[in-house]
């Protein structure tokens, strides 16, 4: 457990950098499916930003030709997570992920509603919406349509 005596002031994750097998394919995926924008391009690299933010970049992509998909049974990063502002954003994201053939799971954690997907290299990420006043419930199946109806919002 972290206490004030052991903490050294971490605030947030500012950016994530990934090795990818094809930077052009990954740029298309992260821009077309998730809505990132290209901040800067280089021959074998790209830096992407979440639109409307002032950070230098949020996602760096570096091409490493011949890279293999992540092995499921070795030590590695499991996934990264990005928060969306509204439940309707999560619903729109779900459809884009389905259309892209990337959606691999959906979970209700009580405090958040989450979609899990994989990018073209098989790297997993989570998109989530924080449930106002939510209570932890472990992990259960997400019925996003029921959640939208319960809150009387439409995607």
Wavefront OBJ file of the C-alpha trace (Angstrom):
o trace
v 0.000 0.000 0.000
v 1.328 3.440 -0.887
v 1.363 6.037 1.854
v 2.331 9.696 1.876
v 5.700 8.651 3.316
v 6.474 6.324 0.366
v 4.795 8.224 -2.477
v 6.890 10.462 -4.682
v 4.123 12.411 -6.390
v 2.916 10.354 -9.372
v -0.125 12.070 -10.909
v -1.097 10.303 -14.148
v 0.127 8.397 -17.160
v 1.092 11.071 -19.695
v 1.859 8.839 -22.674
v 2.416 5.299 -23.829
v 4.964 4.196 -26.444
v 4.493 0.952 -28.386
v 6.645 -1.099 -30.733
v 4.425 -1.990 -33.700
v 5.042 -4.104 -36.793
v 3.689 -1.520 -39.262
v 3.457 2.111 -38.177
v 1.126 3.135 -41.045
v -1.371 0.387 -40.208
v -1.252 1.288 -36.505
v -1.707 5.013 -37.194
v -4.797 4.224 -39.297
v -6.210 2.023 -36.518
v -5.638 4.441 -33.630
v -6.875 7.431 -35.650
v -9.793 5.835 -37.534
v -11.091 3.578 -34.746
v -10.174 5.441 -31.528
v -10.096 9.027 -32.799
v -6.489 9.961 -32.045
v -4.865 12.628 -34.230
v -1.323 12.614 -35.609
v 0.815 15.176 -33.802
v 4.120 14.395 -35.580
v 5.287 11.855 -38.184
v 8.671 10.377 -38.955
v 9.542 7.618 -41.459
v 9.198 4.785 -38.907
v 7.428 6.543 -36.041
v 4.363 8.598 -35.211
v 3.212 10.544 -32.189
v -0.544 10.733 -31.623
v -2.636 12.983 -29.421
v -6.143 12.916 -27.991
v -7.948 15.770 -29.819
v -8.508 18.929 -27.811
v -5.682 18.348 -25.329
v -2.501 20.321 -24.819
v -0.081 17.465 -24.091
v 2.785 16.891 -26.506
v 1.588 13.355 -27.268
v -0.345 10.496 -25.676
v 0.691 7.575 -27.848
v 4.004 6.972 -29.568
v 4.269 4.298 -32.257
v 7.686 2.992 -33.330
v 7.966 0.505 -36.170
v 9.896 -2.692 -35.499
v 9.517 -4.847 -38.652
v 9.137 -8.570 -38.003
v 7.834 -8.093 -34.473
v 5.728 -11.054 -33.320
v 2.301 -10.775 -31.658
v 2.485 -10.747 -27.845
v 2.774 -14.207 -26.288
v -0.160 -14.789 -23.968
v 1.725 -16.836 -21.367
v 4.841 -14.736 -20.723
v 5.421 -11.675 -18.547
v 4.246 -8.604 -20.458
v 2.002 -5.581 -20.151
v -1.618 -6.774 -20.061
v -3.336 -3.625 -21.351
v -3.497 0.151 -21.288
v -6.718 2.005 -20.451
v -8.271 5.230 -21.681
v -11.279 6.890 -20.065
v -14.141 8.322 -22.122
v -16.193 11.282 -20.957
v -19.740 10.018 -21.489
v -21.521 6.678 -21.568
v -22.621 7.458 -25.126
v -18.926 7.778 -26.073
v -18.431 4.215 -24.840
v -21.386 3.029 -26.935
v -19.999 4.716 -30.062
v -16.577 3.216 -29.343
v -18.119 -0.252 -29.003
v -19.586 -0.028 -32.498
v -16.298 1.179 -33.994
v -14.416 -1.644 -32.282
v -16.952 -4.206 -33.528
v -16.704 -2.790 -37.065
v -12.893 -3.002 -36.878
v -13.028 -6.607 -35.588
v -11.100 -5.522 -32.485
v -13.532 -5.954 -29.577
v -12.536 -8.892 -27.352
v -14.498 -8.269 -24.137
v -16.937 -6.109 -22.169
v -17.056 -5.834 -18.372
v -19.018 -4.088 -15.659
v -16.807 -3.447 -12.624
v -19.425 -1.433 -10.721
v -17.156 1.613 -10.633
v -16.520 1.503 -14.379
v -17.958 0.031 -17.550
v -15.211 -1.291 -19.808
v -14.589 -2.431 -23.358
v -11.480 -4.470 -24.144
v -9.993 -4.605 -27.622
v -6.811 -5.464 -29.482
v -4.920 -3.337 -31.970
v -3.568 -4.750 -35.272
v -0.497 -6.160 -33.471
v -2.601 -7.900 -30.818
v -1.831 -5.357 -28.080
v -4.786 -5.113 -25.722
v -6.319 -1.874 -24.480
v -9.346 -0.854 -22.448
v -11.805 1.985 -22.989
v -13.852 2.751 -19.893
v -16.487 5.083 -18.500
v -16.452 5.872 -14.774
v -19.830 5.176 -13.159
v -20.830 8.178 -11.010
v -21.160 6.927 -7.439
v -20.328 3.391 -8.553
v -19.601 0.587 -6.108
v -17.011 -2.124 -6.808
v -18.680 -5.431 -7.738
v -15.759 -7.433 -9.054
v -16.114 -8.213 -12.726
v -19.381 -9.149 -14.373
v -20.709 -9.151 -17.913
v -21.539 -5.725 -19.321
v -24.928 -5.112 -20.905
v -24.222 -1.705 -22.407
v -27.679 -1.349 -23.957
v -29.284 -1.901 -20.539
v -26.914 0.652 -18.973
v -27.879 3.214 -21.622
v -31.588 2.513 -21.060
v -31.194 2.712 -17.263
v -29.673 6.158 -17.624
v -32.133 7.140 -20.393
v -29.435 8.102 -22.884
v -29.101 7.160 -26.530
v -25.907 6.483 -28.402
l 1 2 3 4 5 6 7 8 9 10 11 12 13 14 15 16 17 18 19 20 21 22 23 24 25 26 27 28 29 30 31 32 33 34 35 36 37 38 39 40 41 42 43 44 45 46 47 48 49 50 51 52 53 54 55 56 57 58 59 60 61 62 63 64 65 66 67 68 69 70 71 72 73 74 75 76 77 78 79 80 81 82 83 84 85 86 87 88 89 90 91 92 93 94 95 96 97 98 99 100 101 102 103 104 105 106 107 108 109 110 111 112 113 114 115 116 117 118 119 120 121 122 123 124 125 126 127 128 129 130 131 132 133 134 135 136 137 138 139 140 141 142 143 144 145 146 147 148 149 150 151 152 153 154 155
